[in-house]
Each structure stands twice: as structure tokens, then as C-alpha cells.
Amino acid sequence: MHPESDKPRRRGIYFLPNLFTTAALFAGFYAIIAATQAKFEAAAIAIFVAMVLDGLDGRVARWTNTQSDFGAEYDSLSDMVSFGLAPALVMYEWSLHTLGKLGWMAAFIYAAAAALRLARFNTQVGVADKRYFQGLPSPSAAAIVTGFVWVSYNNELKASTLNFVALLLTVVAGILMVSNVRYHSFKGFDFRSKVPFVVVVAVMLGLAVLNSDPPLVLFALFLIYALSGPVMTLWQLQHKRHLRKGGAPHTTQKDGENHP
């Protein structure tokens, strides 16, 4: 028996998916550095790049069958930096600092909400319905906060005049993250399946619209997504109330026969 066989096996990590996670972490860290240097456009772009990379690392892991507990935990920590701390600090450096303590409290509420959102998500993996997210996903919240900064900065709007709007947007984004409002996850979409030709045309038109004004289009898209959750929740509550009041379809009788 060789002595080498008694040695424990070396445990490694999968390189490719964790490479994407590291790149997303770097983008989030760069956004913080850029914000401290008043480079708000670069900071916003970096966070959107982090969103793309964050979406790729999970898909790469599934496509290459390289999922691991380490990768999941590393991805969560990366998300906290890129979509929790970075957006809060970008918004604070751009506008919230003009409100003093109120400003940094709003930034902290957002960052704390992102941490709680990620912790809740990690504890519900394998239990929650994969078709929906409970609470606004942290990347979407980050897109709203930094998208607002990007749009305002590009249009040369004064941060001091929008500080209360920035505060409201930051706090609401944080509250939506820890709420019980459900959002579609779009995880059921299969990118490898065949689609009608009109879908390809729609994608081309979408890219053209995005190219016309990237900051405004991205901000508008994620704002609509953020609003879709409360709207869907209110509609479901109204539908349930309608059913409780006897609004459900019932049978009618005519000439001794039952009709649907």
C-alpha cells in the first residue's frame, strides 16, 4: 500500500464560473472607487456590467455542470458588494450626502435591505417557487438606483435639486427588496429552444431602442419591472376579494336544466 493513498485529496474550486463571479465583484468594487472620484457615469456602467456577469456565472455553472456550494456562497458575497454596497455608495456620493444624516441613513437602509434580501434568498433555495422571486431582486434594485444617477448625470441635472427624489427612490428600492411582493424570475425561458421569427425581429428592435439612449431605456425597463410586482400583487388581492364576495361564475337554471 502506497503512503500517498493515505493523504487527503486536494479540494479545489471550479475556475470558469468563479472567474465570472470575480469579474462581477471587480466591477462592483470599481463602481465604488469611481463614485468617490465623481465618475458617476463610469460607476453606473460598472454596476450594469456586474449585472451581466452575475447572470452569466450561474448559467455557465449550469451549462458546464460545475455548480458548487462554494460558488453559491461566493456569488452571494459578490452580489452584496456589487448590488448592495456599490449602489448605495454611488447614490450617496452623487446626491444623498447633501442631506446629511438623513442621506447616509437612506443609503444604509438600502445596503441593509440588500443583505437581508440575499440572506433570505439563500435560505429559500430549493424550497421557493423558481418561477418567482420573493421581493425585488438586488440586481434590479441596483439598476434602478444607479440608473437614476446615470440618467440624471448624463442630462446634467443637479443632484442637490433631486436629493429628496433620490432618497425616496433609494428607500423604496430597499423596502421592495425585503417585501413579500412576488416578481417573475423568467427562469423558465429556454434559450436553446426554437422561437418564432418575429421574436428575433423584436430583439433587433429592442436593441435599436436601447442604443438610442441606454441610460434612459435601462432605467425605464427596470423601473417598469419594479412596479410590476406591486401591480401583480394588488391584482391578485383584488381577484381573491372578488371570489370571496361570490363573484365566481355560478350555474343558472332554465327550464329545469343546469347550464354552465
Steps between C-alpha positions, in 0.01 A plus 500: 500500500648834397527776761361749247160329514458600865536869420175698477392611156555861412177690473483766231242736355357523152690763306262620226183596693701651785696703245175670396409553867839660566456726198157609633657568840772707335239702309313575822820599678600723210158671516572598861843639410357688200224654715752634751673673207169647371510277189133413527446390142787251527366382836152438358636315197715284727196389700307412184804302382496320835136411435588336169788308654285393794245356260769314309676329790194300600419401143860401430498287814180323391609454138837356605357311798740676737257615772637491853418628849815711489388664175156578644646663812761690301232626262290623793793694648578649160136607463514675836789715380377561144128541568492593867793719600593643159157645405451643849839673492456622142168660590645643821801652329284646222210648695417359843802657670330840463233384750745428782396224741176444314698423187734243646211338687319451169814350347538268800136390476559398139825314581345321799194406295725351231678290763169378644368428151801287413491316834132418455559383145779266611281340767215441254703333224335170411177593681363811329319499166770555237255681273489795739727707724382601846586867511672709235828333391806694614639544143171661393502730803859595419400573139226738617724689744804531276287542188346809658847637572613422145199668336524808722876534456483463121228765478699733729228513763614643832528239771410753771159563341423129478625395843156425644401310185824303533425432867148377424618279214779349711276421796216361285745277309627369834148435633400315183802270537389378845128502422286195428408636158553237230686563176529282193844337485489412126695186588263286300621649172713253305763677291572179308144452378368617164309829484282662231672730253311798640686458831832558324356813336376621840847451649656701217251783556566485872873537447438797271286670766762424764773650283303824464542590869645217714472670842137603455386174340667280762366711786148493353508122446607421855260756644214331315618163633510640855145628463376173350530322835267727702258523207483121469459464878216753513326329209522162672365643827212663313427173321491308832264758652275469199485121542425528874206731428349241272623645177599161364300366206198298611241284332164626386183298459261519206216265413614256767848458349834605641708720274865603562 
